[in-house]
Structure formats: structure tokens, C-alpha cells
Amino acid sequence: MDTLLLAVKILVTLLVAILFVQNIALVEVRFLTWSMQLPLALLLLVIYVLGMVSGKALLHLLSRLRGRGSRR
């Protein structure tokens, strides 16, 4: 089982590396009056991290709200 898990981790890492290498073209990102150019791979990474942070914050908020409701 450990060998299978290691193989899956290596495969995912390889796929992510291929994704980043193939997406190094610059893209323009605009938000309101703010604009900047950055590699598409970096933009994907930033969006992924923001999604993880917001998901974790939402789960934390929901668990706190559930905790308060059960105390009443």
C-alpha cells in the first residue's frame, strides 16, 4: 500500500510539473483599476492557494457556528 501511495504522489507531482512547464506564457490579470502580467502557472498556483485558504476559513466558520448551535 505504501508503494502505491508513493507512486500516486510521484505521478501527481510529475503532472503538476508538466502543467507548470507548459504554462509559462505571460497573461494579463485585471481587477478594477489594478493590472499586472504574470506567468499562467503562477496565476494557477495563486488561485489554488486562495481556494484552499477560503475553503479552510469557510469550514472553520461552519464548525464554529455548529458548535454554538449545539450548546443552546
SVG drawing of the C-alpha trace seen along z (x, -y; Angstrom):
<svg xmlns="http://www.w3.org/2000/svg" viewBox="-31 -52 40 54">
<polyline fill="none" stroke="black" stroke-width="0.4" points="0.0,0.0 2.9,-2.4 4.4,-1.7 1.1,-2.6 0.7,-5.8 4.3,-6.8 3.6,-6.0 0.4,-8.2 2.3,-11.1 5.1,-10.9 2.6,-10.8 0.7,-13.8 3.9,-15.7 5.0,-14.9 1.7,-16.0 1.8,-19.3 5.4,-19.9 4.3,-19.3 1.4,-21.7 3.7,-24.4 6.4,-24.0 3.8,-24.1 2.1,-27.2 4.9,-29.8 3.3,-32.3 2.5,-35.7 -1.1,-36.6 -2.6,-39.9 -4.7,-39.9 -7.1,-42.9 -9.1,-43.7 -10.9,-47.0 -8.1,-49.6 -5.3,-47.2 -3.5,-45.3 -0.4,-43.1 1.2,-40.4 2.4,-37.1 3.0,-33.6 -0.1,-31.5 1.4,-28.8 1.9,-31.3 -1.7,-32.5 -2.9,-29.0 -0.9,-28.5 -2.2,-31.7 -5.8,-30.8 -5.3,-27.3 -3.8,-28.7 -6.6,-31.2 -9.1,-28.5 -7.5,-26.4 -7.4,-29.3 -11.0,-30.3 -12.2,-26.7 -10.4,-26.2 -11.8,-29.5 -15.4,-28.5 -15.0,-25.1 -13.7,-26.7 -16.6,-29.2 -19.2,-26.5 -17.7,-24.3 -17.8,-27.3 -21.5,-28.0 -22.4,-24.4 -20.6,-24.4 -22.6,-27.4 -25.9,-25.9 -25.3,-22.6 -24.6,-24.5 -28.1,-26.1"/>
</svg>
